[in-house]
Amino acid sequence: MIELDDVFVLYPCLDRQVAALRGLTLSVAAGERVVIAGPSGSGKSTLVRLITGQVRPSAGIATVLDHDLVTASPQAVLALQRSGVGVITQHMTANLADELSVLDNVAMQSRLSGSARATARASALEMLARLGVDSLAMRRLSTISAGEAQRVAIAAALAHRPRVIVADEPTGALDLANANAVFDLLAELSTELDAALLVVSHDTGAARIGHRVLEIRDGRLGSETIHGSPQPRLVVDDRGWVRLPDVARTHAGITNRAIVDSPADALAPHDATAIVLQAPAGEASRHIAEPIAQAAASHEIQTIITAVDVSVALADRTTVILAPTSVQVNTGELLLITGRSGSGKTTLLSLLAGFAEPSLGHLQRDPLTRVAVGTASLGFAESMSIRHNVELACTVRGQRVDPALHDAVSALLHDLGIDELADRPVATLSGGERQRASIARSLASDADLIVLDEPTSQLDQAHAHQVARVLLAHARRGRAIVCASHEPELIAAADRVHPLAG
C-alpha cells in the first residue's frame, strides 16, 4: 500500500535547501497498522505530506496505492486524495464548512468520490455513530465544542472508506477516553477495510494498536518496536547508518565522538560478538532534564479576572456548551484548565480572554488587562521567518521593535529550543516547531494575560517539558498564564489545575 525507498524531501530555505527526510525507507502492507513517533522537527509531518501527495520526493522512490508520487500528474494525485487516502490531522476542522450541517460535512468526501447523496449520507451517519457524535448530525459547527468538531473531522476523513488511512496527531485535542475511542476505531477500520494505517502521534496510547512502532529521528528511521516485543530494535539502513537513542548516548557519556570497544577479531565476518560503543576519554557528559522547580513568584500576586458560576448556552438556551463554573485568574501563576472533550475548555478560554460573554453568572475583568492568545489556528505569515512573525505581532500591538525587543525575542526562541530556526520561513517548519513559534509570539508581547489552547498537542514529552519550564518562568515574572490542556508535563508544572465537569 505504501512503499518508500531512500526518500529525500528538500525544502527551499533562503539561499539553501533544508532536508526534512534524509533517505527514509518504509513499507506498509494492506491491513498493517504502523505508528510513527519521534520528536518535533524529526520529519513526521513531512512524511504525512509525502504520502498524501502534498509534496513530492526530491529523490528516491515513493509509491502509494500503485501511484508513483514522483511522476504522477496533478489529476492522478487529486484522484488518489479523493478516493484512496483518508487523512486525519489535528487541525482538520479548518477544512469543514460552517454553512453545512455536521452530517453534510462528513458526507462531502464520499460525494467527491462519486457516491450518491443518499449513500454518502448513510455512510456519514454510520461513521458519526461509531465516534459517538451522531446526535450532532444536524447541528452547525459553530454550535459544537472543539473536541466534538475533531471527532466530526475524523468521521469526514473516514466515511468514504479509504484503503490508506493517515492520521497525523489525531487525538491532540481529545481527552483520554475519546482518544482511546479514536484509536480503537482506526484499528477496527484498518482491519475491516484491509487498509494500511499510518498513525503519527506523541500519544503513548497509540502504540497499543500498532503492529509496529517506528521512531523517526532527523528524517530517518531510528528504531522499530514490534508489537509484543520487550524492546525496540535500531534500524540500520543500506549505507550502514544507525542512530543511537538519546538515552543510550546519555548513559554511555557520548557527545561528539564514540569508539568501538571490541577486540579486533570480533569484527571478523560472521562473528556474532556484540560491538560496544563508549565515549572517548575526556568527553563531556550529557544531562537528563531535571524536574521543574516551583520557584516563588518575583511579583505580588493580583487577581485580574474573577468568574462566578459562569455558563454559556446557545441561543435556544437548551444547549449548554459550558456548565456553571467559578475560577480566578491571578498574575504570577500558571493555571491549567482541564476536562474531557466537549466540557467547554475553549469556551472558558474565550470568556477569560474577553472574546465572549457568559449566558449566566458574573465575570469581572480588569479593563486594563492586555491579552495575547495562542490558538489551534496559528495564523502565520508563511513566507516570513519565525523572528519576523514574532516581531510583526509585537508591531501590530503597538510595541517598538528595537534592539531590546530583538534580544528578548532571541532569548525566548532559545528558551523554546527554536533559536537555530529563527530565520527560517514558517512554511518550512514542522507542526511542533510552528506550535513553539506560536507560543513565542504570545510570550514576546506586552500582554499581562497569556491564553493558550492546547499549546503542546504536537510536541513530544521532552519539548512539552521545555515549554512547561518557559511558561512557568514567565508566570513567575508577574504574568497570568492560562492553558487548556491534557498534557501531563503542563499539569505537573501548574500552580493550579481547574477541572471542568460534564
C-alpha positions, 0 to 999 in steps of 0.5 A: 500500500505504501512503499518508500525507498531512500526518500529525500524531501528538500525544502527551499530555505533562503539561499539553501535547501533544508532536508526534512527526510534524509533517505527514509525507507518504509513499507506498509502492507494492506491491513498493517497498522504502523505508528510513527513517533519521534520528536518535533522537527524529526520529519513526521509531518513531512512524511504525512505530506509525502504520502498524501501527495502534498509534496513530492520526493526530491529523490528516491522512490515513493509509491502509494496505492500503485501511484508513483508520487514522483511522476504522477500528474496533478489529476492522478494525485487529486484522484488518489486524495479523493478516493484512496487516502483518508487523512486525519490531522489535528487541525482538520476542522479548518477544512469543514464548512460552517454553512453545512450541517455536521452530517453534510460535512462528513458526507462531502468526501464520499460525494467527491468520490462519486457516491450518491447523496443518499449513500454518502449520507448513510455512510456519514451517519454510520461513521458519526455513530461509531465516534459517538457524535451522531446526535450532532448530525444536524447541528452547525459547527459553530454550535459544537465544542472543539473536541466534538468538531475533531471527532466530526473531522475524523468521521469526514476523513473516514466515511468514504472508506479509504484503503490508506488511512493517515492520521497525523496527531489525531487525538491532540485535542481529545481527552483520554477516553475519546482518544482511546475511542479514536484509536480503537476505531482506526484499528477496527477500520484498518482491519475491516477495510484491509487498509494500511494505517499510518498513525503519527502521534506523541500519544503513548496510547497509540502504540497499543494498536500498532503492529509496529512502532517506528521512531523517526529521528532527523528524517530517518528511521531510528528504531522499530518496536514490534508489537509484543516485543520487550524492546525496540530494535535500531534500524540500520539502513543500506549505507550502514547508518544507525542512530543511537537513542538519546538515552543510550548516548546519555548513559554511555557519556557520548557527545561528539565522538564514540569508539568501538570497544571490541577486540579486533577479531570480533569484527571478523565476518560472521562473528556474532560478538556484540560491538560496544560503543563508549565515549572517548576519554575526556568527553563531556557528559550529557544531562537528563532534564531535571524536574521543574522547580516551583520557584516563588513568584518575583511579583505580588500576586493580583487577581485580574479576572474573577468568574462566578458560576459562569455558563454559556448556552446557545441561543435556544438556551437548551444547549449548554456548551459550558456548565456553571463554573467559578475560577480566578485568574491571578498574575504570577501563576500558571493555571491549567484548565482541564476536562474531557472533550466537549466540557467547554475548555475553549469556551472558558478560554474565550470568556477569560480572554474577553472574546465572549460573554457568559449566558449566566453568572458574573465575570469581572475583568480588569479593563486594563488587562492586555491579552495575547492568545495562542490558538489551534489556528496559528495564523502565520505569515508563511513566507516570513521567518519565525523572528519576523512573525514574532516581531510583526505581532509585537508591531501590530500591538503597538510595541517598538521593535528595537534592539531590546525587543530583538534580544528578548525575542532571541532569548525566548526562541532559545528558551523554546529550543527554536533559536537555530530556526529563527530565520527560517520561513514558517512554511518550512517548519514542522507542526511542533516547531510552528506550535513553539513559534506560536507560543513565542509570539504570545510570550514576546508581547506586552500582554499581562494575560497569556491564553493558550489552547492546547499549546503542546498537542504536537510536541513530544514529552521532552519539548512539552517539558521545555515549554512547561519550564518557559511558561512557568518562568514567565508566570513567575515574572508577574504574568497570568498564564492560562492553558487548556490542556491534557498534557501531563508535563503542563499539569505537573508544572501548574500552580493550579489545575481547574477541572471542568465537569460534564 
